[in-house]
Amino acid sequence: MTKAAIGQPAPEFTMETITYDNGFPITKQLSDYRGKWLLLFFYPFDFSKVCPTEILSLNRRLEEFEKLNVEVLAVSTDSVHTHRAWLRSADGIGPLSFPLASDFDKEVAKSYGVLDDHTKAALRASFIIDPEGIIQYYVVSNAKVGRSVDETLRVIEAIQSGGLCPMDWKAGQKTLS
């Protein structure tokens, strides 16, 4: 199964990233996110059907992540050139407020245990990494089903609360003793 584990340091990574505004790749490493929470958001492919719904939903709600001191980094095994085309082409997703990372050599997906052996693409997986670089949560989803931004935010708020949170707990509710 996964090599990444809850309560353990997140596997290190170095990847080229691209943004809509910045047409040239910028290298990002896990250490760039020290002191902040990170949502490391793996998705299978650019120019697909479900992935853009997830990416655009995250982008619409980015301010909510920022209020929780959470950075978002979306990762696929597509190249930075494919990412750039996806951001800028007529049938692409347009401007985003967070970078798309290229795991073209598939090493990051392998180290996190989310490389699909059949497709050689990243599985649909989310990792919540705390400011010290420790994995606090992860979920791997069926490739046919998009993830929920509401649930991701709820989990981040629950973890950040520091308490024991019952099922369906929401920010502002009491935690368990």
C-alpha positions in Angstrom: 0.0 0.0 0.0 1.1 3.5 0.6 4.6 4.3 1.8 3.4 7.6 3.3 1.9 7.1 6.8 -0.2 9.3 9.1 2.0 10.7 12.0 5.2 10.2 9.9 7.2 12.8 8.0 5.9 13.3 4.5 8.3 12.0 1.8 10.5 14.7 0.5 9.8 16.0 -3.0 11.2 18.4 -5.6 9.0 19.1 -8.6 8.8 21.7 -11.3 5.6 23.7 -11.0 3.8 26.1 -13.4 1.1 28.8 -12.9 -1.0 30.6 -15.3 0.8 33.9 -14.7 4.3 32.4 -14.7 5.0 30.7 -18.0 8.3 29.2 -16.9 8.7 26.4 -14.4 9.5 27.1 -10.8 11.0 24.3 -8.6 9.1 23.6 -5.4 10.2 21.3 -2.5 8.4 20.0 0.5 10.6 22.3 2.6 9.1 25.4 0.9 5.9 24.7 2.8 7.5 24.5 6.3 5.5 26.6 8.8 2.3 26.2 6.8 -0.2 23.4 6.2 -0.1 21.8 2.8 -2.8 20.1 0.8 -0.9 17.9 -1.6 -3.5 17.1 -4.1 -2.7 14.3 -6.6 -4.9 13.9 -9.7 -4.6 11.6 -12.7 -4.5 13.7 -15.9 -4.8 17.2 -17.3 -7.4 17.5 -20.1 -9.6 14.8 -18.5 -13.2 15.0 -17.3 -13.3 14.7 -13.5 -9.9 16.4 -12.7 -10.8 19.9 -13.9 -14.0 19.8 -11.7 -11.8 19.2 -8.7 -9.1 21.7 -9.6 -11.6 24.5 -10.4 -13.6 23.8 -7.2 -10.4 24.1 -5.1 -9.5 27.3 -6.9 -13.0 28.8 -6.2 -12.6 28.0 -2.5 -8.9 28.9 -2.1 -9.6 31.8 0.2 -11.0 29.3 2.7 -7.8 27.3 2.7 -5.7 30.4 3.0 -7.7 31.5 6.1 -6.6 28.1 7.6 -2.9 28.7 6.6 -3.1 26.0 4.0 -1.3 26.1 0.7 -2.5 23.9 -2.1 -0.2 22.1 -4.5 -1.9 20.0 -7.3 0.2 17.2 -8.7 -0.1 15.0 -11.7 2.4 12.9 -13.8 1.8 15.2 -16.8 4.7 17.4 -17.8 4.9 21.2 -17.1 4.4 21.7 -20.8 1.1 19.8 -20.7 0.1 21.8 -17.5 0.9 25.1 -19.3 -1.2 24.0 -22.3 -4.1 23.0 -20.0 -4.0 26.4 -18.2 -3.8 28.4 -21.4 -5.6 26.6 -24.2 -9.2 27.3 -25.3 -10.3 23.9 -23.9 -8.2 24.3 -20.8 -9.0 25.3 -17.3 -7.7 28.9 -17.4 -6.1 30.9 -14.5 -5.6 29.2 -11.1 -4.4 30.7 -7.9 -2.1 27.8 -7.0 0.6 25.9 -8.9 0.3 22.7 -10.8 3.3 20.4 -10.2 4.8 17.9 -12.6 5.8 14.5 -11.3 6.8 13.5 -14.8 9.3 10.9 -13.6 6.6 9.5 -11.2 9.0 9.5 -8.3 6.7 11.5 -6.0 3.6 9.5 -6.7 5.7 6.3 -6.0 7.1 7.7 -2.7 3.6 8.6 -1.6 2.3 5.2 -2.7 -0.2 6.6 -5.1 1.1 5.6 -8.6 -1.4 3.5 -10.5 0.5 0.6 -11.9 -2.0 0.2 -14.8 -2.2 3.8 -16.0 1.2 5.0 -14.8 -0.6 8.1 -13.5 -1.2 9.4 -10.0 -4.3 8.1 -8.2 -6.8 10.6 -7.0 -5.3 11.2 -3.6 -5.1 14.0 -1.0 -2.5 14.4 1.7 -2.8 17.0 4.5 0.7 17.8 5.8 1.2 19.9 8.9 3.6 22.8 9.3 6.3 20.5 10.6 6.1 18.2 7.5 4.1 15.4 9.2 1.3 13.7 7.4 -1.9 14.2 9.4 -4.4 12.7 7.0 -4.7 11.2 3.6 -7.4 9.7 1.4 -7.2 7.8 -1.9 -10.3 7.9 -4.0 -11.8 6.0 -6.9 -10.6 7.7 -10.1 -14.3 8.0 -11.3 -15.4 10.1 -8.2 -14.3 13.6 -7.5 -13.4 14.6 -4.0 -15.3 17.1 -1.8 -13.8 20.5 -0.9 -16.3 20.7 2.0 -15.0 17.5 3.4 -11.3 18.4 2.9 -11.9 21.8 4.7 -13.8 20.0 7.5 -11.0 17.5 8.1 -8.4 20.3 8.1 -10.4 22.3 10.7 -10.9 19.2 12.8 -7.2 18.4 12.8 -6.3 22.0 13.6 -8.9 22.0 16.5 -6.6 19.7 18.4 -9.6 17.9 19.9 -11.3 14.6 19.4 -13.9 15.2 16.7 -16.9 13.0 16.3 -18.4 12.0 12.9 -19.8 14.9 11.0 -18.1 17.4 13.4 -17.9 20.9 12.0 -15.9 24.0 13.1 -17.5 25.7 16.0 -18.9 22.5 17.5 -17.6 21.0 20.7 -15.0 18.3 20.6 -15.1 15.2 22.7 -13.3 15.1 26.1 
